[in-house]
């Protein structure tokens, strides 16, 4: 995409302020952190609940960006760049995308629904790409921002578009419809996802169908509630059903080994299609794809061959530990230009080493000539400061000279054969390849070998939960996020890196060694140590951590070291005990505290804080308010006597929601970041972050009267099928969760834990579950949740999360 900046003024109905309207633009950006921003970037300064793109204009100008779409121009920057001033920058981005879409006249498939959108989009891309040059959303870019960014990627070489649209409340779809302008509509499964934004299912269906109001045809599963609203539109319909024979396509299905055979009736025609799945969701998504092939009038043999080649779609970027202290970013199932840009931004966000390597296959479906494509890829890789490129494929290898420090291989087999000649250590490696290159084999070679139990951490969910709590704050309120106890069991550095990406104000750890570990790994955010021991003060100073000081003894010990080192204004944080009676200065100590700090130049009081004991229990609201009142009294006294203006903070996660008037200057977000709330209503808006997974190691059949496990605590009363799972109390699973109390989830069914939980294993009853050795097992996640487990064990979710052993591999991913 290349266009003249001057043309954008009329497209956006903007006011022009600048000196060079003839500038050529080749990149649209909304992310100030992207290394891909440059002189030919047009940056849209989007404004959110707690983030304003206008705040980053100055930094972007320093990096070479000269073109901005804004609602106002910062006074000191008026002469330093080109500005297009609009009323609303998000609407301007959408308007720009809508105009860009209108320049092209080829079929566009628009998808919406509660579930299956991204999978159907990726499968359609696979099924149709032999015959079309396709443009589509990268990953699941289906939001009010993601859709316009996706549509802007259309170029003159494309002849088919596939775009998904996701909404979470009413009046959102109309905007996406004007951007996508689909000629063909597909309604996927309507489930319970995002129900909270709608009063009922019918309202949700009606809103989603707005995407198709100008489409030529709508493809959907025939249902009365959908028919009702489709009749109100002008689009033709092409329906399918397994129950209603009045549908255009009537299907019946049966399982054969590990596949599903669909018997299809279309008018007078009957035929069969094999689908390589058995689960209902995959079958339904396959049918949506089949309907498109039928609508496009593909011959039966082509349909049968291509449908049977469908594959599970990996929709996420995963961060994994690798051999020789490497970090792997696994995106080994896709290779297109748009998703490469996303993956490179993710690499920069998650990099743990100075050295950055990319293993990249031939890039497919770009709509560009090879010369144009690999010139653009080269620019991306250079702008992201990639240290080494390993190119795999005959096409990309022909452009070896465009890439820094490049090694080429003809195919993956060639790479594997030469693996021992390559050196991988102390680097972050992005692995990105088209599916047919089978880069999973490369991931397997590089991945650290650990046992089959993993804790999967959803980075999107962390971002969602962070933004949820940010939305509750005043725009001036700062946020500290707690990453103590190994990030509540989720992994300290990776979470800290993401929070740094989101520009939180502070990180909080319990002990100095946690903070030292983060600083040593490259975290630059200020880190407060909440429980520092006096023996750690020297290390705290050395690593530029900031101690919480909670006693006169501790203060005097720190001042002594600070004076010995001739420190000036070293940041400290004063904790006041307002009723928690754990740590902190009490009211009778305040005068001596003031006297000790007065005229002392070695330290500077960066913040004053306290901790609420009952912020999560409104039965104790009077006590909570008394804590807030005492904090106000004592902190004000400190500020007045010492003539300082420090940050004040008293609220934790539940306090953010229950005591909004006590936000002061900063709040401390803890367990809420990880998707846990003590309020059932609030819990609905949080996303699950951690899923603890294992596999079935072995299946056994036992007779009535036989026992399972140590102490024979389970005795079978009938013939029973049992499965052994390789996770136990050494991994952090409480023994109290065994012997009939707890359960795991296998193939969406509950499997009760039987007998005593062992050190490294537990056993479950799978008599009524269709499963096999090697099948995935959910220990906790969506079901059971950590909150459910905590309630059953009469403890708190914190204990469940922080108990998971560090021998359990953490896998971080982004959807």
N, C-alpha and C positions, 0 to 999 in steps of 0.2 A: 504494500500500500504506500503510494507516494502521492502527495497532494500539496497544493500551494496554500500557505497559511491564510492568505488574503481571502480565499474562497470560503474559509470557515466562518468569517465574520458574518456573511449573509446567511449561511446555513444555520448558525446559532442565534441569529438576530442579536448579535453582540455589539457592544461599543468597543471601538479599537483604540488602544493606547500603545504606541510603539514606534519603532523606526525602520523595521525591515519586514514589510508584509509579503515580500516575495520569497521568504524562507520556505524551503522544502521540508515537509514533515513525513517521516516514515514510521514513527512509533507513537502510539497513544499510551499514556501511563497514568496510573492513579496511586502508585506506590513509590514514595520518596526513597525507600530503602533499596530499590532495585539498582543493581550495577549496570543495567541496560539503558538507564536514562542518559541522554546526551544532547548534543546540539540540535539534532533533528527530532527531538521528542516534543510532543504537545502534552503538557501535564494538566490534568483536570484536578483542581483542588477541592476534593469532595469533603463535605462537612457531615460528621456523624454525631451520635449522642455525646461521645467523650473524646472525639478526635477531629481535628480540623486541618485539612491539607494546606491551608494558608500559612500555618505555623512553620512549614518546612520549605517555603519558597526561597528564603535566603540561602539555606544550605544547598538547595538544588542549583541555584545560580552559581554558587562556588564550584559545583561539580560540572558546570558547563551547560545546564539547561537554560534555554532563553525564551521559551514559549509557554504561556500559562492561560488556562481558562479559570477565572476567579469571579467571586461575587464582589470583591473589593480589592484594591491594590494597597499593600502596606506602604505607608507614606515614604519610608526611606528607600524603597525599591523602585519607585515610579520610572526612573530613567535607566534602569539596569536590565530590562527585559521587555519582551512583547507581551501585552496583556489583552485578553478578550474578556470583557466584563459582562456577566450575565446575571439573571436573578437567582438561578438555582443551578449549581454545577452538575448535580446528578441528572437533572432533567436535560441539561445541555448535552451531557454524554449520551443519554438515550436518544435525544433528537439527532445528534450527529450520526449515531448508529443507524437510526431509521432512514435518514437521508442516504447513507452509504448503501443500505440494503436496496433501496428503491432504484439504484443504478444498474441492478442486475435482474435479468428475466430468465430464470430457470427454476425448476421445481424445488420447493423447500418443504421438507417434512418437519412438522412441529410436534413435539411430544410433551404430554403432561400427564399427571396422575400422582398418586401417593407413593407408589413403589414401582421400581423397574425401569424408570426413565433412562438412567445412564446405561444400564445393561442393554436395553433394546437399542439405544443409540449406537453403542459400540458393536453390537451384533449386526445391525443394519449396515454399518460401515464395512464390516468384514464381508457381508453377503453381496453388497452392491459395488464394492471398490474395483472388482475386475472390469466393470463396465462403465464406471463413472469416476470423475475427478471430484472428490467429496470434501466439503468443508463442514466442520462440526464443532460443538463446544469441546474444548479440552477438559479432561476429567469431568467434574460435575459443576462446571461454571454455568449455573442455571438461574442465578439470582437477578435482582434488579441491576446489579453492577456486572455480574458475570455474563449475562446475555449480551448486552451491548459490546463488551470487550470481545466476545466470541464472533459476533456478526461483523465487526469491523475487520476481521481477518479474511473476509471474502475477497477474492481477486478475479481477474478476467479469465483465468484458466479453469476455474471451477464450473461444473455444470450440474451439481446437485448439492443441496444443503440439508443437514440433519441437526436440528437444534432442540434441546430440551428446555422447558420452562418450569421453574419451581416457584411456588408462592406459599405464604403462610397466613395470609389474611385477605379479606375482601378488598376489592378495588386495586389489586396489584397486577392482575393478568392483562388488563386493557393496555397498560404501558408496554408489556412484553409482546403483545400481539402486534402493536404498531412497529416494533423493532424487527421481529422475526418475519411477519407477514407470510405465514405458512400457506402453501397451496394444498398440502396434504396434512391431515391431522391424525394423530394416534393418541387415544386415551388408554393409558396403561391401568394397572390395578388401582382401585380406590380403596385405601385402607385407613388406618387410624392416625397415620403420621400427620403432624401439624394440626390435629383436631382443635387445639386450644384457640386457634385463630378464627374459628367459625362456630356459629351457633348450633349447626347440625350438619349431617352428611349431605343433605340436599343443597344447602347453601354452598358447601365446598364444591360439589359437582357443578353447580350452576356457574360458579366463579371460574373453575378450570376450563369449562367449555367456551369461555370468552375467547380463548386462544384461537378457536376455529371459526369465528363468526364470519370470516371472509374466505374460508378454505373451500376448495372445490369438492373435497371428499373428507369424511371423518370415519376412521376405522376404530372399532370399539367392541367390547364384549356386550352383547345385547342384554340390557336390563331395563326394567320398566322405568326406574327412576332416572336413568340416563335418556331413554327414549323421549320421556316427557319434555325435557329441556332441549333436546336436539330438534324436535318438531318446531320449536319457536324460531330456529335459524333457517338459513337458505341452503346450507350445505347438503349435498347428497351423503348417504351413509353406506358403509360396507361393514356388516356386522358378523360376529361369530358367536357360537354358543355350544355348550355341551348339554344343555337342557331344553332349549327353545328351538324347535324345528322350523320356526318362521324366520330364523336368522339366515343371512345370505350364505354363510358357511356353517354347517352343523358337524360337530366332531364327537367322536367317542374315543376313549383311550384305554390302553392296557399296557401293563409292564411286561417286558421281556428282558430277562437278565438285568443289566444295569441301564437299559434304555426304556423309552416310552414309544409305543407305536400309536400314531394318530390315524384313525379311519375318518376320512373326510368326504362329506357330501356337498357338492356345489352344483345346485340344479340337478341335472340328470347325470352328472359325472360323479364317480366314486374312485378314490385312490388312497394310498397309504404313505405316510411320512414317518421316518424314524428320527427321534430326538435323543441325543446322548445324555439325557437327564431323567430323573424320576421325581424330584421334588416339585411340588405344585407351582411354586414361584417361577422356577426355570421353565416349566412346561408352558405356563401362561405367557411368559415373555417370548418364548419361541413361537407361540401362535401369533403374537403381534407381528413378529418378523415375517412369518409365513404369509400373513395377510398382505403385506406390502409386496412380496414376490408375486402373489396371485394378482394383485391389482396392477402390477407392472407387466403382467402377462408373460412371465418366464415359463419356459417349457418344463414339464414334469420332471424330467431327468435332472435338469440343472437344479431345480428346487430340492429334490431328494438328496442329491450329492452335497449341496452346500449346507443345507440344514443339518445334515448328519455330522458336519465338521465343526459345528458350534462348540465353544469352549468356555470354561469358567472365566469370568472377567475379573482381573485384579484392578480395582479402582483406586488403589492407594499407593502412596509413596511410603516405603518403610525404611526406618533407620535401624541398622543391625551392627553388632560388633563383629569385627573380622579378625583374621590372623594378623600377627605381627603389629598389634596396636593400630589397626586401620578401622575406619568407620565406613560402612557401606550404606549408600542410599539406593535402595532397590526400586527401580522403575523399569523392570526388565520385560514388560509386556506391551510397551507402546513406543512408537517413534514417529512423531510428527512435529512440525516446527512449533506450533503453538504450545504443545505440552512440554517441549524442550525448554522454552522460555520459563515456564512455571517451575520445572524441575531445577533449573539453574538458580532461580531465586530461592528455592527451598534449600539447595546446596549451600548457598551463602548464609542462609538463616541458621542451618544446622551444622555447619562445618566445625570440626573439633581440632583441626590441624591446619598449619600454615599451607601445607602442600595440598593441592586439589587436582584430582585426576578424573577424567571422564572416559568411560568406555562406551562408544557410540556406534550403532549400526547405520547402514544406509537408512535415509529418512524417506518415508513414503508419503504419498498423497499431499504434496505441498501446493500443487497448482502452479509451480514455477519451473523454469528450465533448471537443469542441474547447475549450470554456472551461476544463475541468480540465487538458487537455494543455498548452495554451499558457500557462496560469498556472504550471505546473511548469517549462516551458521557460524562461519569464521568470525564475523563481527561480534556475535553473541559470546562466543567462547573467549575471545580476546578481552571484551569488556568485563567479563566475569573473572578475569585473571586466572584462568585455568592453567595449572602448571604443566600438565601432560595430557595428551590426547591419544587414546588407543582406538583407532578406527577399524571397524570390522565390516567388510562388504566390498564388492568390486567397484561400486559406484563412488562411495565416499573415499575409497583408497586412491582413486584417480585425482582427488583434490588434496592430496597429502600436503602439498606445499602451502596451502592456505592456513594450516593449523600449527600452533607452537609445539615443539618437542613431540612430534607425531610418530607413532609406530602403527603400521597397518598390517591387517591380516585379511585373507580372502574370505574366510568364513569362521564360524565359531569353532569348528573342529580344528582348524589351523591354529587358532589361539590356544585351545586346550593342549594341543600337541606341543606347543612352545611355552607353556605356562611356567615351567621350571627355569626358563632362561630370563624371565621377567622378575623384577624386584618390586614388592609391595610392602611398605612399612610406614608407619607414622604419617598417614595421609587420609583424606576423605575422598571416597571414590563414588562417583555417580555412575550407575550402570543403567543404560537406557537403550533399548533395542526393540525393533519390530518383532512381533511374536514368532515369526517363522525362523528367526535367528536363534531361538531357544537360549536366551541369555540366562535363564534359570540355572543352566549348567555352570556358567561363570560365577553366579552368586554362590552356588554350592561349593566351588573351589575356594572362594575367598572368605566364606563365612566361618566364624569361630564355631567349633563343634561343641555343642552342649546338649544336655538331655532335653527331652521333647516337651517339657513343661515351660510355657512362656507367659509373661504378663504383657499383653498388648496395650499400648498407651495411645489413645486417639488424640492427636495434637489438635485436630479441628474442634473436638469437644472441649479441650482446655481453652482454646480461643473463644469458643461460644460462651462458656461459663464465665470467663473473665469479662467479656463484653456485657453479659447479663448483669453482673454486679456493678460494672462501670455505669450502666444505664441508671442505676439507683442513686448515683452521686451527683453532687453539684459540679459544675464544670471546673471549679477551682480546687476541688478536693483531690489530693494526691492519693496514690495507692501503694501500699507495701504488700508484697505477696510472700507468704511463708513457703520456703522450700526446705525446711528442716526435716530431719528424719528421712534422708534420702528422697526428698520430695514426696513426703507422705507415702513412701514405698514405691513411688512411680519412677524415680530416677532423677537425681538432683540436677546434673549439668544440662541434660536435654530440656528439662522444664525451664531452667533458668535461662537458657539460650532463647527459647521461645518467648519468655516474658521480656527479655531484653529487646527482642524484635518488636514486641508490642509497646515498648517504651514505658513500662511501669516505672515508678519512681524509686522504689527500694525493694531489696530482697531481704528476707529475714531467715536466719538460721539459729539453731539452739547453741551450738558450740563452735569454738574457733576453728577446729579442724574441718568442719563442713564448709565454712567460709573460705578457708585457705585452699581447699580442693577446688572450689568454684573460681577463685581468683587465678589459681595456677592454670586452670583450663581455659582462661581467657575472658571470663565474665568481667565486664567493665562497670556494671551497675553498682551503686553503693550498697554495701551489705552490712546489716546490723546483726551483731551477735547478742542474742537475748539472754543467754545464761553463761557469761564468760567467767572462767575461773581465773584467779589472780595469777596463777602460773602461766596463763596463756597471753598475758598482756603484751609481752615483748613480741610474740608472734603476730598478735593483732596489729600492732604498730607497723611491724615489718611488711605485712601484706595489705596495709591500708584498709583494714576492716574498721568497723565503728562499734565500740562496745556499749552495751546497756550497763549503766551504773545504778546499783540498787541499794548500796549501803555506804556508810561513812568509811568503814574499813576498806571496802573496795575502791572508793574514790581516792582515799589517801594513798593507797598502794599504786593506783594508776598515775596519780599526780607525781609521785616520787620518780617513777620511771620516765614520765614525760619531761620532768625537769632535768633529769640526768642526760636526756638526749636532746635537750635544748629545743623541744617542740614548741610550736606556737599555734594556738587555735586548733588543736587536734579535735575532730568531732567526737562528742560523746552524747549519750542519750540517757536522760534521767528518768528513772521509773519511780512512780509514787504508788504506795499501797493504799487503795481506797476501800478495801474490804475483802479482797481476795485472800489476803494474809498468806501469801506465798513468798513473793519477793517484792522489795520496794521500800522507799523511805516513808515512814509514818509521819503523821502530823507533828508529833513532838520533836522530830528530827529536822524539820524544815529550816528552822532558824540557824542551826549549826551547819546545815548544807549550804545555806546562803552565805554564811560567814566564810566557809571554806572556799567557795567559788568566787567570791567577790575579789575583784582586782587580779584574778589569776589569769594569766595570758597563755598558759600551757595548753589549756583545753577550751573548747567552745561548745556550749550546749546546743546541739543541733535539733534535738527534739525533747519533749516531755511527754511521757506516756503513762498509762495505767492499764489494768486488765480487769474486765468485768467478769464476775463469777456466775451470773445468771442471765446473760443476754439472750439465751435460747429458751428461757422458761418464763413466760409472762405471768405466772403465778407469783413470781418474786419481783414484780415490776416496781414496787415501792423501794425495795432494796437496790435494784438496778439504778433507779433515779437518784437514790441517795449517793451511790458511787459517782455518778456523773456530776452531781452538785459538789461533792467533795473535791473531785478532780478540777472542776472549774475554780473553786476557791484556792486550792493549793498551787495549781499551775499559774494562776493569775498573780498570786503572791510572789512566786519565783520570778515571773517575768517583770513585775514592777520593781522588785528589790534589785534585780540584777540588770535591769534596763536592757532586756533582750526580747527578741521576737522569734522564738523557735517554732518548729512544727509541733502541733499538739495532736495526739491520737489516743483513743481509748477503745474504739469499736473493733470487734473481730467479725467473722463472717455473719453470724446471726445478729450481731449488733447492727450491721449495715442495714438489714431489713427491718429490725424491730425498733431501732432508736435513731431514725434518720436525722433528728435535730441535733444529735451529738456527733456529727461527722467531723467537727473541728477542721483541722487542716489536712488530715490524712486518715485513712482507715487501713486495717490489716486483714487481708483476705487469706483464709486458710483452707479448711476442708471444702468450702464451697467451690473453689477452683477445680476440685477433683470430682465434682458432680454430686455432692452429698449435702442435703439440707435437713434440718430437723422439722421443717414445716412442709406438710404434705402438699399444699397448694404450690409452694415455691418449687418443690421437687419436680413438678411437672415441666418446669421451664428449663431445668438443668439437663445436660447430656452426660451419659455414662462415659467415663474416661478410661477406666481400667477393666480389661477382661482377662481373667486368669484362665488359661487353656492348657489342656493336656491331651493325651490320646489313650485309647484302649490298648494296653499291652498284650493282654491275653483274655480269652473267654473260656470259661469252664462250665460244665453241667454237674450239679450235685443232686443227690437223692434226699428224700425226706429223712431227717435224723442226722444228717451230716452237718458239720460246723464250718465256720469261716473265721480265720484270724486267730490272734493270740487270745488265750483264755477261753476260747470257744464261746464268746459272748453272743454270737449269732448261731442259732440252731435252725436249720431249714425244716419247716412244717410240711413242705411238699417239694416236688422236683423243682429245682431253681436254676436259672441261668445267671451266672455272675461274671462281672468284668473286673479286672485289676487295672488300676490307673497309677502311673508312676509319679505320685505326689503324696507327701506325708507331712508329719508334724515338723520335720527338719526344714521343710519348705515354708512353714508358717501356718499350716492347717491345724486348728485346735483339735485335740483328741476328744473334746466335749462335743464336736460336730459329728462324731461317728455314732455307730450302733443305733441307727434308726432315727436320730435327731435331724440330720442334715441330708441334703441331696445334691447331685450334680445334674447337668442337663446334657442329654445325648440325643441328637436328631430331634430337637425341640420337645423332648419328653423328659419327665423327672425320673431319675434313677436314684433310689434311696441308698444311702451309705450304710453298709452292714458290717457288723463286727468292729473291732478296735481299729482306729487309724494307726498305721505303722509309721516308722520313721521316714520311709521313702515311698510308701504305697498306701493306697486305700482300695477297698472293694465295694462294688455296688451291685444292686439287684437289677438285672436287665431282662427278666423273664418276659415282660410284655413289650420289649423294645426291639425293633428290627435294626440291628447294627452289626458291625464286624470289627475285627481287630484292625487298629490303625485309624478308626473313626475319631473325629474330634470330640472332646469333652469340655464343657464349660464348667469351671469350678465356681466362679462368680463373675458377674457382669450385669447383663439385663435380667437374667434369672438363673440362680438367686442373686439378688442385689446384696451389696455389702451391708446395707441397712437392715435387710431381712435377716441376714446371718447374725448381725450384732444383736438384734432384738431377741432372736432365739437363744443366743448364748448369754443374754443379760449383760452385754457390754456395749461399747460404742463403735461406730464405723472406723474411727481413728485406729483402734487396736487391730481391727481386721486388716486394714490396708498396710500399716507399718510393720505387721508381723511377717509379711512375705519376704522370705530369705533373699539375700542378694545372689545366691546361687541360681535363683530363677532368672533366666534371661529376660531382659526387657526389650521389646520390639516396639519402636515408635513409628507411627504412620500418620499420613495425612490423606484424607479421602480425596 
